Amino acid sequence: MSYEHPPSLLHVLNPATEETVATVPGASAADVDVAVVRATAAQRGWAAAAPADRARLLRRFAAVVDDHIEELALLEVREAGHTLGNARWEAGNVRDLLDFAAGGVERLSGRQIPVAGGIDITLLEPLGVVGVIAPWNFPMPIAAWGTAPALAAGNAVILKPAETTPLTALRLAELALEAGLPEHLFQVLPGEGAVTGNALVEHPGVAKIVFTGSTRVGKQIMAKSADLVKRVTLELGGKSPNIVFADADLETAAAAAPMAFLDNAGQDCCARTRILVQRGVYDRFLDLLAPAVEEIVVGDPADEKTQMGPLISRVQLDRVRSYVTDDLPGIRGTAPEGPGFWFPPTVLTGLPEDAPCATEEIFGPVAVVLPFEDEEDAVRLANATDYGLSGSLWTRDIGRALRVSRAVQAGNLSVNSHSSVRYWTPFGGYKQSGLGRELGPDALTAFTETKNVFISTEA
């Protein structure tokens, strides 16, 4: 086989120890060509199968994943540095997404529209081959966000995992075959974004790209897809607000705030990294927040007691360090020293609202606390960003909760909680946080074409 670039090797490191976990060959553009040909052939048979048969195989896939929850979780701990509890949840989320998507196969129906002189119906048909480009911050569940509904809607899927976290994706592909899914229907191609990812985006045989990652790369994918009028779903960056009003339960809000931006070491597009606190309770909130941050247990992700693990890589650690210097005021927790990509939980205070730490996505365990005056000021601050993915607000006033929820420009909001993502509700962002929606009751339709058919009754 000839290569446009020499074949690459992906070195997978354990972020907690910096030890090499595995070495995986990267796919070339030629490999993508072969995969698309195979996927196209497999998709035709899959789309022609009875809906009940497709649903049955997806449920079987879910059951096989369930049998391997612990194995997948431990693999995620090793390659991504996730805490064991989080990794178990993520593997379970893959299972649940497959089950949920399977339930939609036989309910993916069109409509009958009243017309004169005949009957008009709509058909929902699969797109063909779907490319899913998954990130390193949540390798398993986000891969499943695109893969499960795409397969359920009758498509084939080529999944490109992130360079640093290909192992769980490769294992899921093996489990799919074990469950009985047709060969080549679900393929995993690890590789570099500039090579494998780019080949998927530019390939005319790939009907849609589902991408989760940085806004910068998302814009590039959108621009390249335009040449082929290729469909895209983009889930990009975030700088989400956590708005605390004076009438809130401050103790509960302060206790919940740390893990709202420290989960996965802050490597989460939904992380509530801008904590906006009404000025009248600002000092009191900080007094409550400080011990909550300082008590976070940072350490070995395989330890059941650990709440926060390491960052994914040296590159990401250096990025976080570039934002947070020792002279910045705030609250700091502790982190291990020695090998591993560790950074302590950090809350910065006393910064102007337009400071880089307050406006740019750091993607680390760092939050900024900013005061606001009133409801109008809170909304202004919440919307003072290019992003609009998620957010939270804390208040006992239900009217205020509804007003502010309508006013904040974000796709996913929580009142008196930090919940953002459920596989049975829609997820996606406003502004530069993305395009389209994933998950929820309409997930399958995002992977279909609507065909309108008119049948004359007057002929």
N, C-alpha and C positions, 0 to 999 in steps of 0.2 A: 504494500500500500504506500502510495506517495503522500507526503505531507507538505502543506504550504509552510508550516513551521515545524521544527523538530519536536517530536513528542515530549511533553513536559511530565515531570513527576511532582505530585503534590505531597508535601511533607506535612502530615497531620500531627500537631503538637498538643500535649496535655497542658492547658493554660495554667494549671495549678503547680506544675513541676517543670515545665519547659522540656519534658522528655518527648521523644518521637513515639507516637502511638502507632502510626502506620505510614506507609508510602504507597500512594495510589497513582496510577498512570492517568494523565489528562487526555481528554478526547480532542482530536483535531477537527478542522473543518470537514475533512474527508469522512471522518467518523460520523459527523452530524448528517452528511449526505446519506450514508448507508442507513443510519437510524431512521431518517425520515421516510426512505423507501420502504423499510420494513414496517414502520408504524402505519403508513398509508394502507398497506395490504392488510394488516391486522385490524385496522379500524373498520374496513368494509364489512368483514365478517361480524365484528362486534356490534355494529350499528344494525345489521340485519337480524341479530339474535332477538328472540322474544324478550320483551321488557322484564318479564318474571325471571327469565334465565339470567339476564344481566344483574338484576337485583340480588338473586340468590348467590351469585359469585362474589359480589361485593360484600354481602353479609359474611360469606365464608372468609374472605380476606380480613374483615374486621375480627372474626373469631380467631384467626391465626395470629393476628397482631396481639390480641388479648392474651394468647398463650405465651407470648414473648415479651410481655410488658417489662419485666425486670431486666432481661437481656438488653432491650432497646434503651432503657433508662440508664443502665450502667455504661453503655456505649456513648450516650449523650453526655454523661458526667465526664468521661475521659476526653472526648473530642471538643466539647464546648465549655467545660467548666461549670455546668449548671449544678445547682444543689440537687441532691438525690430526690427530695420531695418534688421539686419542680419537674425533674426529668421523668419521674413516674407519671405525673399529671400530663406531661406532653405526649408520652406514649399512649396514655389512655385517651387523650384528645384525638389522636389519629384514629384509634378504634371507633370512637364516637362519631367522628366525621364520616367515616365510611358507612357506618350504620345509618346515619341521618341521610346521607346521599342516596343510599340504597332505597330508602323509603320514598324518595322522590321520583325514582325511575318510572314507576307505574302511574304517577300523578302528573307527569310532564305532558300536559294536554293543551291543545289549541282551543279555538273558540268558533262558535257559529254566529255569524253576524247577519242580521236581517238585511236583505236586499230585495229589489224588485226583479221578477223574472227568473228567479233561480235560488240557489243556496250558495252561500259564501262561507268557506271554512279556512281556518289558519292551521298550518302544520309547523311544529317546532322540530327542526332537523339539526343534527350535530354539525359542527364546523369542519371537523376532520382531524387534523393533528394539532395539538395544543402544546406549546412550549412553556414550561413553568421554571422560572429562575428564582430559586429560594435563597434566603439570606442565612448568615451564620448565627444570628442572635437567637432565633427559634427554629432550628433546622427541621425538626420533625413536624410540628403542627402547621407551620406556614406552608411547607411543601404539600401537606394534605389539604389545605384550604383550596388550592387550585386543582390538585390531582383528583380528589374524591368527586366533586361535582362534575368535572370534565369527563371522567370515565362514566359516571352515572348518566350523563346526557348523550352518551354514545360515541365519544371521541377517544382517540389514542393520545397518550401523554408522553412527552420527553421531558424529564426533569433534570435540570442542571443545578446541583447543590453548590453552595459556596465552596471556594477552594479549601478553606480551613475546616469544613465540617461535612465531608462527603460520606462518612461511614454509616450513619443511620439511614440515609437515603438508599445506599447500595443494599443494605440489609432488608429494607422494605421491598425493594424490587425482587429480592429472592423470596420473601414471604408471599408476594403476589403470585409468583409462579407456583409456590407450594400450595396456595389456595385454589389453584386451577384457572387463574386468568390466562387468556391466550398469550402465547409467546409474542414478544415485541409490542404488545399493547401498551405496556408501561415500562419504559426504558429509562435508566439513569445514566447520564453522561457527566461524570466529574470533569472539571477543566477550568482553565482560566477564563475570566469574563471576556477579555479582549479577543480570545480565540473561540472557545466553545460557545459562550453566551452570544457573542457577535454573530457567529454562524447561524445560530438558531433564529436570532432576530431578523437576519437578512435572507433567510431561506424562503423561497416562494412556496414551498410545500408546507410551511407552518402557518396555520390560519390565524392563530392568536398567541400573544405573549402575555403571561401573567408574571409580573415582576414585583418583588418586594425588596427595597433597598434604599439607597440614598436618592435624594431629589436630583442631584447632579446626574447620576447615571440614568435615572428614570427619564429625564428630559432627553438624553441621548437616544434611549430606546424609542421614545415617542417620535423623535425626528426621523430615525431610520425606518421605523414602521410606516411612516407616512408615504414613502415611495411606493409601497405595495398596498396602501390603504389597509394595512393589517390592524386587526383589533388588538387593543391593549387594555389590561387592567393594571393599574399602578398603585401600590401602597408604599408611600415614601416617608419622608421625615416628619418630625413633630417637635414641638416645644410647648407642651401642654400645660395649662394653668390648673392650679388647685386653689380655688377661691374660698376663703374663710371669712364669713360675715360675723359681726359682733354678737349676733343672737344665736350663733351656732353652739353646739355642745363642744366647747374648746378642748376638753380633756380627750374626748373621742377623736376629734379632728387631728389633734397633735399626735396622738398615739398611732393613728393610721397613716400619717404623712410620710414617715421614713420609707416604708416598703412600697409606697406609691412611686418612689423614684429610685429605690435601691434594688428592687426585684431584678434579677439577672444582671446585677452590678450596674444598673442604669442603662443597660444596652437594650432599650425597649423604646420603640417609636411613640408609645403611649405614656411614657414616664412623665409624671407630674413634676416637672423640674422648675416650674415657676410657681412658687407658693405666694399667693396674693392675700394679704391679711388686712382687714379693716383697721385703720390706724388706732382706734380706741382700745383695741385688744392686742395690738402688735407685740408689746413687751411681754404681756402675760402669755401669749402664744409661744414666743421664743423660750420663755422659762419652762414651759411644758415640753417643747420640742427637743431641747438640748439633751436631757437624759434619755429620751426615746432614741435619738440618733446614736448617742455614745454607747448604748447597751446592745446595739446590733452586733450579732456574732458573725464575724468574717473569718473564713478559714476553709479547711479541707471540704470541698463540695460533696465528698462521699460520706461525710459525717452527718448523721441525722439531725444534730443540733445546729448545724450551720444555716444561717439565714442569707448570707451573701458570699458568693465565690469570687474568683478572679475575673479580670477582663480577658477578652478572647486572645489577644496577641500583644507583642511588643509595640507594633504600630499603633494599636488603639491606646495602649498605656501612654505612649509618648504624646498622642493627641490630647488626652485628658490633662496630662501634665502641662501642656502648652497653654491651657486656659487657666489653670489654678496655681498661682504662685503663693509662696509662704506668707507674703505680706498682706494677703487679702483677709479681711476680718470674717469671722464666722464660727461655726461649730464643726468639730472634726471628731470622727470616731477613730478606731484603730484597724490596722490590717497587718497580716503577717509580713515578715521580712525574709529575705533570701530568695530562692528560685520561685518563679511564678510571676504573673502579671497583676500584681496587687495594687489597689488604690483605696484609701480609706473613705468611708462615708463622709461627705462634705456638704455643709449648708453655708452658703455665703450670704452675708448681710451687709447693709450699708452701701450697696452699689447703686449707681444710677440705673434707671429703667432701660436705658439704651446701651448698657455695657454688653460686650460680646457674650459674657457668661449668661446674661439675661435674655439674649435674643437668638443666639446660635445654638444649634443642636450639638451638644458635647458628646453624647452617647457614652456617658460614664456615670458614676455614683455621685453626681454633683447637682445640687439644687440652689436656687436663689430665692430669698424671701424679700418681697417688695410690699410696701404699705399702699393702701388706697383709701380714698375718703368716703365714698358713698357708692351706691349701686351703679350709677352712670360711670363713675371712674373705674370701678371694677371691670365693667364690660369693655371700656376703652383699653385698659391694660391687657385684658384677656385676648383681645383681638389685635393687639399691636405686634403682630408677627406674620411672617409669610406662610406659616403653617396653620393647620386647622384639623388635627386628627382626633384628639380626645380632650377630656378635661373633667374636673369635678367641682362641685360647689357644696358648701356646708351652710345650712340655715335651717331654722325651725319654721320659717315663714313659707308656706306652700305657694302663696301667690308670687313671692320673690323668686322661689325656685323655678317656677314656670316662666316668669318674665326673663330671667337671666338665661335659662336654657334656650329660649327662643332667640335671644340676642347674641349669644356667644357663637362665633363662626367655627363650629367643629362638628365632625360627623358622629361623634360618640361621647355622650356626657353622662355623668353619674351624679345623683343627688345624695348627699350624706353617705357616700361610699366611693370606692375607687374601681369599681367593676367596669370594664370596657368591652370585653370580647366574650361572646357566647356563640357557639357554632350555630344555634338556631335563630340568631338575630343578625341583621345586616351590619357590616363593618366597612368603613372607608373614610376618606378625609375630604375636607374642603381645601380650596386654594392649592398651595404647592405640596400638600400632604398626599395628593394622589388623584386618581381618576377611576371612577367605577366603584362598585360595591362587591364585597365578598361575603360568604356565609349567608345564613338566614334562609327564609322560605323561597327566595327567588334565585338562589345560588346556581341552580342548574340552567336556568334560562340565559344566564350570561355566557353560556357555552353553546348556544343554539342560534340558528337563523330562523326568522319567521317567514314562512312561505304562505302567500295568500292564493286560494284556489276558488274560482267561481264556476259553478256548475249550472248551466242553463236548464230550466224546466220547460222551455217553450220550443225547443227544437223538435 
